[in-house]
Amino acid sequence: MALINCTECGKQISDKAASCPHCGVSVNAAPSQNTAQAQSTAPQQAVNYQQQAQAQQKSQQKSMMKTMLFSSLISAGISFLTRLFYRRF
Ligand SMILES: [Zn+2]
């Protein structure tokens, strides 16, 4: 039984341990492959999040424009109707 350094927290753990008792990261499952997969998948996830955020911002801007147009139309209609109403009397 030998002691190795944890790849996550750097503390000494047994090389027979399946996971680090300090931070819980799994140590025996080929750590080099795991880090490579994490590095390859992380940027794609970040790009996806950015795209989702941009799409949400665009849809929010569209809905904001719709509500602003709607409220301006309503206020214009109300002023028009009040003018008609006061002209009759
Ligand atoms: Zn650890």
PDB file of the backbone (N, CA, C, O) and the ligand in Angstrom, with CONECT records:
HET     ZN  A 101       1
ATOM      1  N   MET A   1       0.856  -1.195   0.000  1.00  0.00           N
ATOM      2  CA  MET A   1       0.000   0.000   0.000  1.00  0.00           C
ATOM      3  C   MET A   1       0.885   1.237   0.000  1.00  0.00           C
ATOM      4  O   MET A   1       1.721   1.418   0.885  1.00  0.00           O
ATOM      5  N   ALA A   2       0.695   2.071  -0.988  1.00  0.00           N
ATOM      6  CA  ALA A   2       1.498   3.286  -1.121  1.00  0.00           C
ATOM      7  C   ALA A   2       0.594   4.501  -1.043  1.00  0.00           C
ATOM      8  O   ALA A   2      -0.620   4.426  -1.232  1.00  0.00           O
ATOM      9  N   LEU A   3       1.230   5.609  -0.760  1.00  0.00           N
ATOM     10  CA  LEU A   3       0.470   6.853  -0.668  1.00  0.00           C
ATOM     11  C   LEU A   3       0.704   7.670  -1.939  1.00  0.00           C
ATOM     12  O   LEU A   3       1.841   7.827  -2.385  1.00  0.00           O
ATOM     13  N   ILE A   4      -0.349   8.172  -2.501  1.00  0.00           N
ATOM     14  CA  ILE A   4      -0.252   9.050  -3.669  1.00  0.00           C
ATOM     15  C   ILE A   4      -0.899  10.377  -3.335  1.00  0.00           C
ATOM     16  O   ILE A   4      -1.641  10.486  -2.359  1.00  0.00           O
ATOM     17  N   ASN A   5      -0.622  11.376  -4.134  1.00  0.00           N
ATOM     18  CA  ASN A   5      -1.252  12.681  -3.932  1.00  0.00           C
ATOM     19  C   ASN A   5      -2.557  12.752  -4.717  1.00  0.00           C
ATOM     20  O   ASN A   5      -2.608  12.366  -5.885  1.00  0.00           O
ATOM     21  N   CYS A   6      -3.587  13.236  -4.085  1.00  0.00           N
ATOM     22  CA  CYS A   6      -4.876  13.379  -4.755  1.00  0.00           C
ATOM     23  C   CYS A   6      -4.749  14.407  -5.873  1.00  0.00           C
ATOM     24  O   CYS A   6      -4.121  15.453  -5.707  1.00  0.00           O
ATOM     25  N   THR A   7      -5.361  14.089  -7.022  1.00  0.00           N
ATOM     26  CA  THR A   7      -5.275  15.010  -8.167  1.00  0.00           C
ATOM     27  C   THR A   7      -6.120  16.260  -7.943  1.00  0.00           C
ATOM     28  O   THR A   7      -5.888  17.282  -8.588  1.00  0.00           O
ATOM     29  N   GLU A   8      -7.091  16.196  -7.045  1.00  0.00           N
ATOM     30  CA  GLU A   8      -7.980  17.340  -6.830  1.00  0.00           C
ATOM     31  C   GLU A   8      -7.518  18.228  -5.676  1.00  0.00           C
ATOM     32  O   GLU A   8      -7.318  19.432  -5.839  1.00  0.00           O
ATOM     33  N   CYS A   9      -7.349  17.587  -4.469  1.00  0.00           N
ATOM     34  CA  CYS A   9      -7.023  18.392  -3.290  1.00  0.00           C
ATOM     35  C   CYS A   9      -5.553  18.325  -2.929  1.00  0.00           C
ATOM     36  O   CYS A   9      -5.091  19.114  -2.106  1.00  0.00           O
ATOM     37  N   GLY A  10      -4.773  17.366  -3.548  1.00  0.00           N
ATOM     38  CA  GLY A  10      -3.343  17.310  -3.309  1.00  0.00           C
ATOM     39  C   GLY A  10      -2.955  16.624  -2.022  1.00  0.00           C
ATOM     40  O   GLY A  10      -1.764  16.514  -1.729  1.00  0.00           O
ATOM     41  N   LYS A  11      -3.918  16.153  -1.234  1.00  0.00           N
ATOM     42  CA  LYS A  11      -3.595  15.481   0.012  1.00  0.00           C
ATOM     43  C   LYS A  11      -3.198  14.042  -0.264  1.00  0.00           C
ATOM     44  O   LYS A  11      -3.552  13.486  -1.303  1.00  0.00           O
ATOM     45  N   GLN A  12      -2.446  13.423   0.683  1.00  0.00           N
ATOM     46  CA  GLN A  12      -1.963  12.061   0.493  1.00  0.00           C
ATOM     47  C   GLN A  12      -3.080  11.083   0.797  1.00  0.00           C
ATOM     48  O   GLN A  12      -3.725  11.161   1.843  1.00  0.00           O
ATOM     49  N   ILE A  13      -3.304  10.152  -0.138  1.00  0.00           N
ATOM     50  CA  ILE A  13      -4.330   9.130   0.041  1.00  0.00           C
ATOM     51  C   ILE A  13      -3.744   7.802  -0.383  1.00  0.00           C
ATOM     52  O   ILE A  13      -2.721   7.767  -1.068  1.00  0.00           O
ATOM     53  N   SER A  14      -4.376   6.703   0.014  1.00  0.00           N
ATOM     54  CA  SER A  14      -3.927   5.370  -0.377  1.00  0.00           C
ATOM     55  C   SER A  14      -4.217   5.127  -1.849  1.00  0.00           C
ATOM     56  O   SER A  14      -5.264   5.522  -2.363  1.00  0.00           O
ATOM     57  N   ASP A  15      -3.259   4.458  -2.533  1.00  0.00           N
ATOM     58  CA  ASP A  15      -3.503   4.160  -3.946  1.00  0.00           C
ATOM     59  C   ASP A  15      -4.503   3.025  -4.101  1.00  0.00           C
ATOM     60  O   ASP A  15      -4.939   2.748  -5.218  1.00  0.00           O
ATOM     61  N   LYS A  16      -4.876   2.367  -3.020  1.00  0.00           N
ATOM     62  CA  LYS A  16      -5.921   1.338  -3.087  1.00  0.00           C
ATOM     63  C   LYS A  16      -7.312   1.942  -2.910  1.00  0.00           C
ATOM     64  O   LYS A  16      -8.321   1.288  -3.179  1.00  0.00           O
ATOM     65  N   ALA A  17      -7.356   3.175  -2.461  1.00  0.00           N
ATOM     66  CA  ALA A  17      -8.663   3.788  -2.226  1.00  0.00           C
ATOM     67  C   ALA A  17      -9.331   4.108  -3.557  1.00  0.00           C
ATOM     68  O   ALA A  17      -8.689   4.596  -4.487  1.00  0.00           O
ATOM     69  N   ALA A  18     -10.609   3.828  -3.633  1.00  0.00           N
ATOM     70  CA  ALA A  18     -11.343   4.106  -4.871  1.00  0.00           C
ATOM     71  C   ALA A  18     -11.619   5.590  -5.021  1.00  0.00           C
ATOM     72  O   ALA A  18     -11.723   6.101  -6.136  1.00  0.00           O
ATOM     73  N   SER A  19     -11.738   6.280  -3.898  1.00  0.00           N
ATOM     74  CA  SER A  19     -12.012   7.710  -3.974  1.00  0.00           C
ATOM     75  C   SER A  19     -11.265   8.405  -2.850  1.00  0.00           C
ATOM     76  O   SER A  19     -10.942   7.782  -1.839  1.00  0.00           O
ATOM     77  N   CYS A  20     -10.992   9.677  -3.018  1.00  0.00           N
ATOM     78  CA  CYS A  20     -10.269  10.450  -2.013  1.00  0.00           C
ATOM     79  C   CYS A  20     -11.169  10.668  -0.799  1.00  0.00           C
ATOM     80  O   CYS A  20     -12.297  11.136  -0.955  1.00  0.00           O
ATOM     81  N   PRO A  21     -10.693  10.338   0.419  1.00  0.00           N
ATOM     82  CA  PRO A  21     -11.520  10.570   1.612  1.00  0.00           C
ATOM     83  C   PRO A  21     -11.642  12.053   1.958  1.00  0.00           C
ATOM     84  O   PRO A  21     -12.501  12.427   2.756  1.00  0.00           O
ATOM     85  N   HIS A  22     -10.804  12.896   1.377  1.00  0.00           N
ATOM     86  CA  HIS A  22     -10.832  14.329   1.714  1.00  0.00           C
ATOM     87  C   HIS A  22     -11.819  15.089   0.831  1.00  0.00           C
ATOM     88  O   HIS A  22     -12.635  15.865   1.330  1.00  0.00           O
ATOM     89  N   CYS A  23     -11.743  14.866  -0.483  1.00  0.00           N
ATOM     90  CA  CYS A  23     -12.621  15.618  -1.389  1.00  0.00           C
ATOM     91  C   CYS A  23     -13.587  14.713  -2.144  1.00  0.00           C
ATOM     92  O   CYS A  23     -14.513  15.211  -2.784  1.00  0.00           O
ATOM     93  N   GLY A  24     -13.390  13.355  -2.086  1.00  0.00           N
ATOM     94  CA  GLY A  24     -14.362  12.461  -2.692  1.00  0.00           C
ATOM     95  C   GLY A  24     -14.148  12.185  -4.157  1.00  0.00           C
ATOM     96  O   GLY A  24     -14.953  11.474  -4.758  1.00  0.00           O
ATOM     97  N   VAL A  25     -13.080  12.723  -4.776  1.00  0.00           N
ATOM     98  CA  VAL A  25     -12.864  12.474  -6.191  1.00  0.00           C
ATOM     99  C   VAL A  25     -12.390  11.035  -6.386  1.00  0.00           C
ATOM    100  O   VAL A  25     -11.641  10.522  -5.555  1.00  0.00           O
ATOM    101  N   SER A  26     -12.808  10.377  -7.458  1.00  0.00           N
ATOM    102  CA  SER A  26     -12.384   9.004  -7.727  1.00  0.00           C
ATOM    103  C   SER A  26     -10.970   9.025  -8.277  1.00  0.00           C
ATOM    104  O   SER A  26     -10.660   9.786  -9.194  1.00  0.00           O
ATOM    105  N   VAL A  27     -10.101   8.171  -7.703  1.00  0.00           N
ATOM    106  CA  VAL A  27      -8.679   8.240  -8.034  1.00  0.00           C
ATOM    107  C   VAL A  27      -8.202   7.056  -8.852  1.00  0.00           C
ATOM    108  O   VAL A  27      -7.213   7.190  -9.573  1.00  0.00           O
ATOM    109  N   ASN A  28      -8.851   5.909  -8.777  1.00  0.00           N
ATOM    110  CA  ASN A  28      -8.344   4.708  -9.449  1.00  0.00           C
ATOM    111  C   ASN A  28      -8.821   4.584 -10.886  1.00  0.00           C
ATOM    112  O   ASN A  28      -8.328   3.709 -11.598  1.00  0.00           O
ATOM    113  N   ALA A  29      -9.728   5.387 -11.343  1.00  0.00           N
ATOM    114  CA  ALA A  29     -10.296   5.245 -12.682  1.00  0.00           C
ATOM    115  C   ALA A  29      -9.547   6.119 -13.676  1.00  0.00           C
ATOM    116  O   ALA A  29     -10.089   7.090 -14.203  1.00  0.00           O
ATOM    117  N   ALA A  30      -8.252   5.746 -13.930  1.00  0.00           N
ATOM    118  CA  ALA A  30      -7.461   6.380 -14.979  1.00  0.00           C
ATOM    119  C   ALA A  30      -7.591   7.895 -14.954  1.00  0.00           C
ATOM    120  O   ALA A  30      -8.293   8.457 -15.795  1.00  0.00           O
ATOM    121  N   PRO A  31      -6.946   8.563 -14.031  1.00  0.00           N
ATOM    122  CA  PRO A  31      -7.144  10.005 -13.851  1.00  0.00           C
ATOM    123  C   PRO A  31      -6.753  10.824 -15.077  1.00  0.00           C
ATOM    124  O   PRO A  31      -7.360  11.867 -15.321  1.00  0.00           O
ATOM    125  N   SER A  32      -5.743  10.382 -15.870  1.00  0.00           N
ATOM    126  CA  SER A  32      -5.347  11.177 -17.039  1.00  0.00           C
ATOM    127  C   SER A  32      -6.472  11.228 -18.058  1.00  0.00           C
ATOM    128  O   SER A  32      -6.751  12.289 -18.617  1.00  0.00           O
ATOM    129  N   GLN A  33      -7.134  10.075 -18.313  1.00  0.00           N
ATOM    130  CA  GLN A  33      -8.258  10.075 -19.256  1.00  0.00           C
ATOM    131  C   GLN A  33      -9.397  10.935 -18.737  1.00  0.00           C
ATOM    132  O   GLN A  33     -10.031  11.668 -19.497  1.00  0.00           O
ATOM    133  N   ASN A  34      -9.658  10.839 -17.417  1.00  0.00           N
ATOM    134  CA  ASN A  34     -10.752  11.621 -16.850  1.00  0.00           C
ATOM    135  C   ASN A  34     -10.530  13.108 -17.050  1.00  0.00           C
ATOM    136  O   ASN A  34     -11.449  13.828 -17.442  1.00  0.00           O
ATOM    137  N   THR A  35      -9.303  13.579 -16.782  1.00  0.00           N
ATOM    138  CA  THR A  35      -9.047  15.012 -16.937  1.00  0.00           C
ATOM    139  C   THR A  35      -9.150  15.415 -18.404  1.00  0.00           C
ATOM    140  O   THR A  35      -9.633  16.503 -18.718  1.00  0.00           O
ATOM    141  N   ALA A  36      -8.686  14.520 -19.326  1.00  0.00           N
ATOM    142  CA  ALA A  36      -8.778  14.851 -20.747  1.00  0.00           C
ATOM    143  C   ALA A  36     -10.235  14.977 -21.162  1.00  0.00           C
ATOM    144  O   ALA A  36     -10.601  15.903 -21.885  1.00  0.00           O
ATOM    145  N   GLN A  37     -11.076  14.040 -20.701  1.00  0.00           N
ATOM    146  CA  GLN A  37     -12.496  14.127 -21.052  1.00  0.00           C
ATOM    147  C   GLN A  37     -13.115  15.394 -20.474  1.00  0.00           C
ATOM    148  O   GLN A  37     -13.895  16.071 -21.144  1.00  0.00           O
ATOM    149  N   ALA A  38     -12.765  15.714 -19.231  1.00  0.00           N
ATOM    150  CA  ALA A  38     -13.334  16.906 -18.612  1.00  0.00           C
ATOM    151  C   ALA A  38     -12.913  18.147 -19.378  1.00  0.00           C
ATOM    152  O   ALA A  38     -13.718  19.054 -19.587  1.00  0.00           O
ATOM    153  N   GLN A  39     -11.630  18.191 -19.804  1.00  0.00           N
ATOM    154  CA  GLN A  39     -11.167  19.368 -20.543  1.00  0.00           C
ATOM    155  C   GLN A  39     -11.846  19.464 -21.902  1.00  0.00           C
ATOM    156  O   GLN A  39     -12.112  20.565 -22.384  1.00  0.00           O
ATOM    157  N   SER A  40     -12.136  18.295 -22.539  1.00  0.00           N
ATOM    158  CA  SER A  40     -12.741  18.358 -23.869  1.00  0.00           C
ATOM    159  C   SER A  40     -14.219  18.700 -23.791  1.00  0.00           C
ATOM    160  O   SER A  40     -14.744  19.358 -24.689  1.00  0.00           O
ATOM    161  N   THR A  41     -14.909  18.265 -22.727  1.00  0.00           N
ATOM    162  CA  THR A  41     -16.344  18.512 -22.659  1.00  0.00           C
ATOM    163  C   THR A  41     -16.664  19.871 -22.045  1.00  0.00           C
ATOM    164  O   THR A  41     -17.700  20.456 -22.359  1.00  0.00           O
ATOM    165  N   ALA A  42     -15.795  20.383 -21.175  1.00  0.00           N
ATOM    166  CA  ALA A  42     -16.112  21.623 -20.478  1.00  0.00           C
ATOM    167  C   ALA A  42     -16.301  22.809 -21.425  1.00  0.00           C
ATOM    168  O   ALA A  42     -17.285  23.530 -21.263  1.00  0.00           O
ATOM    169  N   PRO A  43     -15.415  23.061 -22.413  1.00  0.00           N
ATOM    170  CA  PRO A  43     -15.628  24.220 -23.286  1.00  0.00           C
ATOM    171  C   PRO A  43     -16.918  24.126 -24.083  1.00  0.00           C
ATOM    172  O   PRO A  43     -17.600  25.131 -24.283  1.00  0.00           O
ATOM    173  N   GLN A  44     -17.263  22.905 -24.547  1.00  0.00           N
ATOM    174  CA  GLN A  44     -18.511  22.755 -25.295  1.00  0.00           C
ATOM    175  C   GLN A  44     -19.703  23.130 -24.423  1.00  0.00           C
ATOM    176  O   GLN A  44     -20.622  23.813 -24.874  1.00  0.00           O
ATOM    177  N   GLN A  45     -19.678  22.675 -23.169  1.00  0.00           N
ATOM    178  CA  GLN A  45     -20.771  23.038 -22.270  1.00  0.00           C
ATOM    179  C   GLN A  45     -20.833  24.545 -22.088  1.00  0.00           C
ATOM    180  O   GLN A  45     -21.918  25.128 -22.072  1.00  0.00           O
ATOM    181  N   ALA A  46     -19.654  25.188 -21.949  1.00  0.00           N
ATOM    182  CA  ALA A  46     -19.649  26.635 -21.768  1.00  0.00           C
ATOM    183  C   ALA A  46     -20.242  27.319 -22.987  1.00  0.00           C
ATOM    184  O   ALA A  46     -21.016  28.267 -22.853  1.00  0.00           O
ATOM    185  N   VAL A  47     -19.879  26.839 -24.195  1.00  0.00           N
ATOM    186  CA  VAL A  47     -20.427  27.441 -25.414  1.00  0.00           C
ATOM    187  C   VAL A  47     -21.942  27.265 -25.446  1.00  0.00           C
ATOM    188  O   VAL A  47     -22.681  28.185 -25.796  1.00  0.00           O
ATOM    189  N   ASN A  48     -22.400  26.045 -25.067  1.00  0.00           N
ATOM    190  CA  ASN A  48     -23.841  25.814 -25.054  1.00  0.00           C
ATOM    191  C   ASN A  48     -24.541  26.778 -24.096  1.00  0.00           C
ATOM    192  O   ASN A  48     -25.594  27.326 -24.421  1.00  0.00           O
ATOM    193  N   TYR A  49     -23.956  26.982 -22.921  1.00  0.00           N
ATOM    194  CA  TYR A  49     -24.564  27.893 -21.954  1.00  0.00           C
ATOM    195  C   TYR A  49     -24.612  29.311 -22.523  1.00  0.00           C
ATOM    196  O   TYR A  49     -25.607  30.019 -22.368  1.00  0.00           O
ATOM    197  N   GLN A  50     -23.509  29.722 -23.192  1.00  0.00           N
ATOM    198  CA  GLN A  50     -23.499  31.066 -23.773  1.00  0.00           C
ATOM    199  C   GLN A  50     -24.586  31.203 -24.823  1.00  0.00           C
ATOM    200  O   GLN A  50     -25.298  32.206 -24.867  1.00  0.00           O
ATOM    201  N   GLN A  51     -24.715  30.159 -25.694  1.00  0.00           N
ATOM    202  CA  GLN A  51     -25.746  30.231 -26.731  1.00  0.00           C
ATOM    203  C   GLN A  51     -27.131  30.301 -26.106  1.00  0.00           C
ATOM    204  O   GLN A  51     -27.980  31.078 -26.543  1.00  0.00           O
ATOM    205  N   GLN A  52     -27.356  29.472 -25.066  1.00  0.00           N
ATOM    206  CA  GLN A  52     -28.663  29.504 -24.407  1.00  0.00           C
ATOM    207  C   GLN A  52     -28.929  30.883 -23.808  1.00  0.00           C
ATOM    208  O   GLN A  52     -30.039  31.407 -23.908  1.00  0.00           O
ATOM    209  N   ALA A  53     -27.891  31.474 -23.177  1.00  0.00           N
ATOM    210  CA  ALA A  53     -28.075  32.780 -22.557  1.00  0.00           C
ATOM    211  C   ALA A  53     -28.383  33.833 -23.622  1.00  0.00           C
ATOM    212  O   ALA A  53     -29.248  34.686 -23.426  1.00  0.00           O
ATOM    213  N   GLN A  54     -27.671  33.767 -24.751  1.00  0.00           N
ATOM    214  CA  GLN A  54     -27.932  34.739 -25.814  1.00  0.00           C
ATOM    215  C   GLN A  54     -29.343  34.574 -26.366  1.00  0.00           C
ATOM    216  O   GLN A  54     -30.032  35.561 -26.622  1.00  0.00           O
ATOM    217  N   ALA A  55     -29.776  33.314 -26.551  1.00  0.00           N
ATOM    218  CA  ALA A  55     -31.125  33.084 -27.062  1.00  0.00           C
ATOM    219  C   ALA A  55     -32.159  33.616 -26.080  1.00  0.00           C
ATOM    220  O   ALA A  55     -33.153  34.221 -26.482  1.00  0.00           O
ATOM    221  N   GLN A  56     -31.920  33.388 -24.785  1.00  0.00           N
ATOM    222  CA  GLN A  56     -32.857  33.899 -23.787  1.00  0.00           C
ATOM    223  C   GLN A  56     -32.902  35.417 -23.819  1.00  0.00           C
ATOM    224  O   GLN A  56     -33.976  36.010 -23.731  1.00  0.00           O
ATOM    225  N   GLN A  57     -31.719  36.061 -23.949  1.00  0.00           N
ATOM    226  CA  GLN A  57     -31.700  37.519 -24.004  1.00  0.00           C
ATOM    227  C   GLN A  57     -32.476  38.016 -25.211  1.00  0.00           C
ATOM    228  O   GLN A  57     -33.226  38.987 -25.114  1.00  0.00           O
ATOM    229  N   LYS A  58     -32.293  37.340 -26.372  1.00  0.00           N
ATOM    230  CA  LYS A  58     -33.004  37.778 -27.575  1.00  0.00           C
ATOM    231  C   LYS A  58     -34.514  37.648 -27.403  1.00  0.00           C
ATOM    232  O   LYS A  58     -35.267  38.557 -27.754  1.00  0.00           O
ATOM    233  N   SER A  59     -34.955  36.498 -26.852  1.00  0.00           N
ATOM    234  CA  SER A  59     -36.389  36.306 -26.674  1.00  0.00           C
ATOM    235  C   SER A  59     -36.932  37.314 -25.666  1.00  0.00           C
ATOM    236  O   SER A  59     -38.042  37.820 -25.827  1.00  0.00           O
ATOM    237  N   GLN A  60     -36.138  37.609 -24.612  1.00  0.00           N
ATOM    238  CA  GLN A  60     -36.580  38.604 -23.640  1.00  0.00           C
ATOM    239  C   GLN A  60     -36.702  39.977 -24.297  1.00  0.00           C
ATOM    240  O   GLN A  60     -37.654  40.712 -24.034  1.00  0.00           O
ATOM    241  N   GLN A  61     -35.728  40.324 -25.161  1.00  0.00           N
ATOM    242  CA  GLN A  61     -35.803  41.614 -25.843  1.00  0.00           C
ATOM    243  C   GLN A  61     -37.036  41.663 -26.732  1.00  0.00           C
ATOM    244  O   GLN A  61     -37.720  42.685 -26.789  1.00  0.00           O
ATOM    245  N   LYS A  62     -37.330  40.544 -27.440  1.00  0.00           N
ATOM    246  CA  LYS A  62     -38.511  40.514 -28.303  1.00  0.00           C
ATOM    247  C   LYS A  62     -39.775  40.720 -27.486  1.00  0.00           C
ATOM    248  O   LYS A  62     -40.638  41.512 -27.865  1.00  0.00           O
ATOM    249  N   SER A  63     -39.890  40.010 -26.366  1.00  0.00           N
ATOM    250  CA  SER A  63     -41.091  40.148 -25.545  1.00  0.00           C
ATOM    251  C   SER A  63     -41.184  41.562 -24.969  1.00  0.00           C
ATOM    252  O   SER A  63     -42.279  42.115 -24.859  1.00  0.00           O
ATOM    253  N   MET A  64     -40.045  42.147 -24.604  1.00  0.00           N
ATOM    254  CA  MET A  64     -40.052  43.528 -24.116  1.00  0.00           C
ATOM    255  C   MET A  64     -40.569  44.470 -25.190  1.00  0.00           C
ATOM    256  O   MET A  64     -41.388  45.345 -24.911  1.00  0.00           O
ATOM    257  N   MET A  65     -40.085  44.291 -26.439  1.00  0.00           N
ATOM    258  CA  MET A  65     -40.549  45.143 -27.536  1.00  0.00           C
ATOM    259  C   MET A  65     -42.049  44.972 -27.735  1.00  0.00           C
ATOM    260  O   MET A  65     -42.773  45.944 -27.955  1.00  0.00           O
ATOM    261  N   LYS A  66     -42.515  43.705 -27.655  1.00  0.00           N
ATOM    262  CA  LYS A  66     -43.947  43.448 -27.837  1.00  0.00           C
ATOM    263  C   LYS A  66     -44.760  44.164 -26.765  1.00  0.00           C
ATOM    264  O   LYS A  66     -45.753  44.821 -27.076  1.00  0.00           O
ATOM    265  N   THR A  67     -44.347  44.044 -25.508  1.00  0.00           N
ATOM    266  CA  THR A  67     -45.105  44.669 -24.434  1.00  0.00           C
ATOM    267  C   THR A  67     -45.069  46.187 -24.557  1.00  0.00           C
ATOM    268  O   THR A  67     -46.066  46.854 -24.278  1.00  0.00           O
ATOM    269  N   MET A  68     -43.917  46.745 -24.978  1.00  0.00           N
ATOM    270  CA  MET A  68     -43.844  48.197 -25.139  1.00  0.00           C
ATOM    271  C   MET A  68     -44.763  48.659 -26.260  1.00  0.00           C
ATOM    272  O   MET A  68     -45.472  49.654 -26.112  1.00  0.00           O
ATOM    273  N   LEU A  69     -44.758  47.935 -27.395  1.00  0.00           N
ATOM    274  CA  LEU A  69     -45.647  48.274 -28.494  1.00  0.00           C
ATOM    275  C   LEU A  69     -47.099  48.165 -28.057  1.00  0.00           C
ATOM    276  O   LEU A  69     -47.910  49.038 -28.364  1.00  0.00           O
ATOM    277  N   PHE A  70     -47.428  47.099 -27.345  1.00  0.00           N
ATOM    278  CA  PHE A  70     -48.793  46.858 -26.896  1.00  0.00           C
ATOM    279  C   PHE A  70     -49.259  47.983 -25.966  1.00  0.00           C
ATOM    280  O   PHE A  70     -50.362  48.506 -26.126  1.00  0.00           O
ATOM    281  N   SER A  71     -48.415  48.353 -24.994  1.00  0.00           N
ATOM    282  CA  SER A  71     -48.812  49.393 -24.040  1.00  0.00           C
ATOM    283  C   SER A  71     -48.946  50.738 -24.736  1.00  0.00           C
ATOM    284  O   SER A  71     -49.843  51.514 -24.408  1.00  0.00           O
ATOM    285  N   SER A  72     -48.058  51.031 -25.703  1.00  0.00           N
ATOM    286  CA  SER A  72     -48.176  52.303 -26.413  1.00  0.00           C
ATOM    287  C   SER A  72     -49.436  52.324 -27.256  1.00  0.00           C
ATOM    288  O   SER A  72     -50.100  53.357 -27.341  1.00  0.00           O
ATOM    289  N   LEU A  73     -49.782  51.201 -27.883  1.00  0.00           N
ATOM    290  CA  LEU A  73     -51.027  51.116 -28.653  1.00  0.00           C
ATOM    291  C   LEU A  73     -52.223  51.324 -27.739  1.00  0.00           C
ATOM    292  O   LEU A  73     -53.163  52.033 -28.099  1.00  0.00           O
ATOM    293  N   ILE A  74     -52.198  50.711 -26.555  1.00  0.00           N
ATOM    294  CA  ILE A  74     -53.316  50.839 -25.623  1.00  0.00           C
ATOM    295  C   ILE A  74     -53.464  52.283 -25.170  1.00  0.00           C
ATOM    296  O   ILE A  74     -54.578  52.807 -25.126  1.00  0.00           O
ATOM    297  N   SER A  75     -52.347  52.937 -24.831  1.00  0.00           N
ATOM    298  CA  SER A  75     -52.430  54.324 -24.364  1.00  0.00           C
ATOM    299  C   SER A  75     -52.927  55.221 -25.495  1.00  0.00           C
ATOM    300  O   SER A  75     -53.713  56.136 -25.250  1.00  0.00           O
ATOM    301  N   ALA A  76     -52.479  54.972 -26.739  1.00  0.00           N
ATOM    302  CA  ALA A  76     -52.952  55.762 -27.877  1.00  0.00           C
ATOM    303  C   ALA A  76     -54.449  55.551 -28.074  1.00  0.00           C
ATOM    304  O   ALA A  76     -55.187  56.505 -28.317  1.00  0.00           O
ATOM    305  N   GLY A  77     -54.894  54.300 -27.968  1.00  0.00           N
ATOM    306  CA  GLY A  77     -56.315  54.010 -28.127  1.00  0.00           C
ATOM    307  C   GLY A  77     -57.137  54.661 -27.037  1.00  0.00           C
ATOM    308  O   GLY A  77     -58.228  55.165 -27.304  1.00  0.00           O
ATOM    309  N   ILE A  78     -56.629  54.659 -25.798  1.00  0.00           N
ATOM    310  CA  ILE A  78     -57.371  55.263 -24.691  1.00  0.00           C
ATOM    311  C   ILE A  78     -57.500  56.770 -24.895  1.00  0.00           C
ATOM    312  O   ILE A  78     -58.568  57.341 -24.671  1.00  0.00           O
ATOM    313  N   SER A  79     -56.410  57.413 -25.321  1.00  0.00           N
ATOM    314  CA  SER A  79     -56.494  58.859 -25.543  1.00  0.00           C
ATOM    315  C   SER A  79     -57.451  59.159 -26.688  1.00  0.00           C
ATOM    316  O   SER A  79     -58.204  60.132 -26.632  1.00  0.00           O
ATOM    317  N   PHE A  80     -57.426  58.329 -27.726  1.00  0.00           N
ATOM    318  CA  PHE A  80     -58.343  58.518 -28.848  1.00  0.00           C
ATOM    319  C   PHE A  80     -59.793  58.376 -28.388  1.00  0.00           C
ATOM    320  O   PHE A  80     -60.639  59.193 -28.753  1.00  0.00           O
ATOM    321  N   LEU A  81     -60.088  57.351 -27.596  1.00  0.00           N
ATOM    322  CA  LEU A  81     -61.448  57.109 -27.125  1.00  0.00           C
ATOM    323  C   LEU A  81     -61.896  58.233 -26.196  1.00  0.00           C
ATOM    324  O   LEU A  81     -63.049  58.659 -26.266  1.00  0.00           O
ATOM    325  N   THR A  82     -61.012  58.723 -25.327  1.00  0.00           N
ATOM    326  CA  THR A  82     -61.407  59.803 -24.427  1.00  0.00           C
ATOM    327  C   THR A  82     -61.698  61.075 -25.220  1.00  0.00           C
ATOM    328  O   THR A  82     -62.612  61.824 -24.875  1.00  0.00           O
ATOM    329  N   ARG A  83     -60.926  61.325 -26.280  1.00  0.00           N
ATOM    330  CA  ARG A  83     -61.213  62.489 -27.118  1.00  0.00           C
ATOM    331  C   ARG A  83     -62.589  62.358 -27.756  1.00  0.00           C
ATOM    332  O   ARG A  83     -63.366  63.313 -27.754  1.00  0.00           O
ATOM    333  N   LEU A  84     -62.899  61.173 -28.306  1.00  0.00           N
ATOM    334  CA  LEU A  84     -64.216  60.935 -28.898  1.00  0.00           C
ATOM    335  C   LEU A  84     -65.309  61.140 -27.856  1.00  0.00           C
ATOM    336  O   LEU A  84     -66.342  61.746 -28.144  1.00  0.00           O
ATOM    337  N   PHE A  85     -65.083  60.636 -26.652  1.00  0.00           N
ATOM    338  CA  PHE A  85     -66.073  60.683 -25.585  1.00  0.00           C
ATOM    339  C   PHE A  85     -66.355  62.136 -25.208  1.00  0.00           C
ATOM    340  O   PHE A  85     -67.515  62.506 -25.022  1.00  0.00           O
ATOM    341  N   TYR A  86     -65.322  62.961 -25.093  1.00  0.00           N
ATOM    342  CA  TYR A  86     -65.537  64.336 -24.667  1.00  0.00           C
ATOM    343  C   TYR A  86     -66.071  65.192 -25.802  1.00  0.00           C
ATOM    344  O   TYR A  86     -66.675  66.233 -25.543  1.00  0.00           O
ATOM    345  N   ARG A  87     -65.871  64.793 -27.037  1.00  0.00           N
ATOM    346  CA  ARG A  87     -66.415  65.572 -28.143  1.00  0.00           C
ATOM    347  C   ARG A  87     -67.943  65.446 -28.211  1.00  0.00           C
ATOM    348  O   ARG A  87     -68.626  66.363 -28.667  1.00  0.00           O
ATOM    349  N   ARG A  88     -68.469  64.309 -27.758  1.00  0.00           N
ATOM    350  CA  ARG A  88     -69.914  64.105 -27.867  1.00  0.00           C
ATOM    351  C   ARG A  88     -70.672  65.040 -26.915  1.00  0.00           C
ATOM    352  O   ARG A  88     -71.823  65.389 -27.175  1.00  0.00           O
ATOM    353  N   PHE A  89     -70.029  65.442 -25.822  1.00  0.00           N
ATOM    354  CA  PHE A  89     -70.746  66.255 -24.854  1.00  0.00           C
ATOM    355  C   PHE A  89     -70.401  67.726 -24.977  1.00  0.00           C
ATOM    356  O   PHE A  89     -70.927  68.548 -24.226  1.00  0.00           O
TER     357      PHE A  89
HETATM  358 ZN    ZN A 101      -8.825  14.769  -2.693  1.00  0.00          ZN2+
END
